[in-house]
Structures are given as structure tokens and as C-alpha cells.
Amino acid sequence: MITTSRPPSVNSVGPDGDPFSAFLRPPASETDHERVARLQREADAKRVSDTIDEEIKADRERLRKSRQDIRLLLLGQAESGKSTLQKQFQLLYNPTGLDDERLSWRTVVYFNIARPISRILEALDAFGDAEEDDDLASDGFYGAADMRALSGVPVPSTSSDLTADEKSLSPSQLSLEKQVSSFRSRLAPLLAAETSLANRLSDGVDVSGSGKGSVFVRTGWQSKTRGFSFGRGRERTSSGGRFSFSGRNSTDDKRSNEVELQARRAEVQEDALVREVASILATCQKDIQELWGLPAVKKLRDRRRLKLEEWAEYFLNNIERVSAPGYLPTTEDILHARIQTMGVAEHVFDMAVHGRNTRWHLFDVGGARGQRHTWIPYFDDATAIIFLAPVSAFDQYLDEDPRTNRIDDSLQLFKQICSNALLKRAHLVLFLNKTDVLRAKINDGVKVNKYITSYGDRANEYDAVVAYFKAHFTQVHRRNNESSRVLFTHLTSAVNTKAMQSIITDVRDSIFRGYLKSAALV
């Protein structure tokens, strides 16, 4: 019989006992001082190990609970109203958060005044008091992108063309060309501040594929405008680098946020740039009102050579209030204020729906063409989608592609969302947004069939136009609906708080019912 020796196992105990224990055994020559130090190190190591174990356990519990959370994506092209809808959610479910941000919105409001003033002067330089009625400005919102090239008119950019006597006159006492030079001279500080305001908001970031002159902001831009970090922004590397702003309402979170905000408010000093622009606006208020009321400006707008978005008109119509000393943006101002989102911003709300507390993660995405690739990591676990289509944009074209009508782009984007395999289980809601702007355009006599040729000879009336656009979006959904998913459609004006809160409540309930069904709880 052949016998072999078996190699010792890790559990074997030799004459000297466990070798690992022997390795850890303190030396026989250890002094009392060394023994105390060693025991302290071991206690510290155990405390760190226990802390790591607790964090791992807590992470597992958070992951378990997060699978029960509702994730709502706000999708749509740029300037469709996604961020405004997010503000309405915040007003409804975390109003104190919007109050805490109120000061930071002054920078946005001031930028929303400086930029349109610059565009108005560009349009006056290019077209002056032109009598032609053709719509040369249809390629952009302001009609200023190619104005200089189209007109060939020399641009008086300074007041050097004015004589000493003319400089002492008000703009209304001069010829139009001289008026523009006078306005440029008087408003030069505000025009110079536009770049500083844009850099403050965007932190100097330029986004490719985002159109001409767009200013994009990252999550947490509020802290850059006030000099301190607001809220609780964080990067979740486990989910594609998502950023989050938390609006949670738990007792511990509220208490810690209140203490944090009180401490920071005591340290915050009024922003020097905002203070400077506020002073400029107070000085230039009369000039801005005179420019805005200029007959030539009205004529350019009527002839569609100067296209200002609704937010620009809102602030210019309220310039006296906005430029007053001590101005603080109202909720209405914040809803109308316009900046473009970069990437994806996450907002978290705790909602009690039919007696059940649920955490909602609302994702506000950048809608420009160059930003849409950032949506994809959020598709796989989306509970619901609200797609916003601005029906008032029938006479507008993409900044990124002046040949593409915004309604057509919105339909193509909606088709991609409906047909995406990752989203086939997501609850789908369609907001035909900016109906108030659409109604105003129809009442002003803007012809839909001039921009949407397929509209044909249908009546140029609000109800007929809305029905036409709704039918087209419904048809896109029907042709790309393999999972027989129901489409919930609402006509909305995202700046109308009373109406939106009612719609949001209805949408919340329908999403929650679908969520319960998908979780096999109903």
C-alpha cells in the first residue's frame, strides 16, 4: 500500500498552533506603553470596519427602497416648457425650496432683459424702418441671426456718429438711425453686462450643437449666482453620473437644511455683479421703456422681422417693477424666467398619494439637439414620461438647424420616444404646451398655413389649430405603439399656476395608479 503525506490545510493546527494567530500575536518583549497603543489601533480599525459595514447595509436598504420610487422624465425639445413644469412641481410639493432660490433668479431676470435689448438694437440696425412685408426673419426667434448679411446696412455701434448737439437730445427727437446710435450709447452699460451675466450663469461653458447664442446652466447654478452652495447636489456614479437637487421633506432633512441655510445666509453678501446691473437698470429704465415703445420696433414685430419669445416680452412689459430698487423676483417672474438646462437635473419630492408616501424623482433634461444623448441612461428605469410639445412654435425654426420647423422636430422626437424599446413600459403623458401663446398668435392674425403648408385651407382659429396638432401627435403615437400603451393628452400653459396644479394632480394620480398596477399591487 502506497502512503503519501497530506499537505496541511488552513485549519490544521500544528505543534505551534494557528500560524495566522502566531503572526498576529504581540511580541513577548512588548511594553505596557506599546500594548496600550496597539489596543487603541485595533479599536480604531474595528470602529472603521463597523462604520463601513453600516454604510453597506444602509446602501442596500436605500437601493431596496429606491426600487419602489417613481421616476418621472420631462422630455421635449429646447424651450418647450420642461423647466417651467419642474418649477410648478416644486411650487406644489416643495414651495420653501423655491423661496430659498428666489434671490438667485435676479441674475436670470436681468439677463432676460439685457439679451432682448441687444436683439432689438440689432434688428433696428439691420432693417431700420423697412416697409417690406416678407418674412425674412423666419429662421430665428429674434430674426437677428442673419440680419446684417441680408440687409447690407452699415451698423452704427457707438455714439460717435452723433454731433455734440444731438447727444444732448432724447432719442425720440432724432431720426431713426440717430435714435439707434443714441440708444446704443445710453444702454451701453447694460449691453456690456450681458456677457458678464451669461458667463456667471453658464460658468463659461459653451455647448456644441446648441444653436446660436444660447446660455446653458448646470445643476446647482443657483450657488454660482449667490456665492454659496445651495441644496444638496451630488453625483451618483452608480447611475451614469446623475446630478441631484434634493427637495426631500423628512424631518431630519428639514432640520439640517434649515440650520445650513441660516448659517449660509449670515455669510452671504449681495453679489457685486447683480448690484451693478440693478443700478444700471434703475438708470436705464426710461431708455428701455422708450426703446420698447418705439414705433419702429412695433413695426418690425408686426412684420415678423423681430421675433421675441414670450419671456422677453413679459420682462420688458414689467421693466418698471423689475428695475426698482430692492427688486426681488416674484413667483410669476421665476416661472417666466428663461435659461436652458445642460445635461439632466434630478429633483426629489416626497408625495403622499392616497394615503401612501412615495418618493418621486423628477428629471429635467436639456432639450437642444446636442443634449439629447444625455437622456438615454435614464430610460431603463423610467416609471413615466411627460413629453412637452410647444404648439405655439409653428412659426419658429430650430436654432441648431434653421431649416427645421420646431413642430416637425417635436413630432420626430415624439416618434423616437414612442418607439424606444427601453420606454415601452413607461406611463406616457403628452402636454401640448404654450396654448396661451398660440392663442395670442392666432388672435394677432398669424397664419398657420404660411409655416405649416399641410394645414391647408382649415380655419385659422385656435380650436381648429389645436385639434390639428393634437391629431398629428396622436397619429404618431398610434403608429408606434406596439405595447398598446394609453396616451394621456393635456392642453397646457406651464406658466398658469392654478391650471397647472390641477393638471399636475391629475397626472400624478394617473401615474401612481399605473405604478401600482405595474408593481402588481392592484
Disulfide bonds with the S-S distance in Angstrom:
none
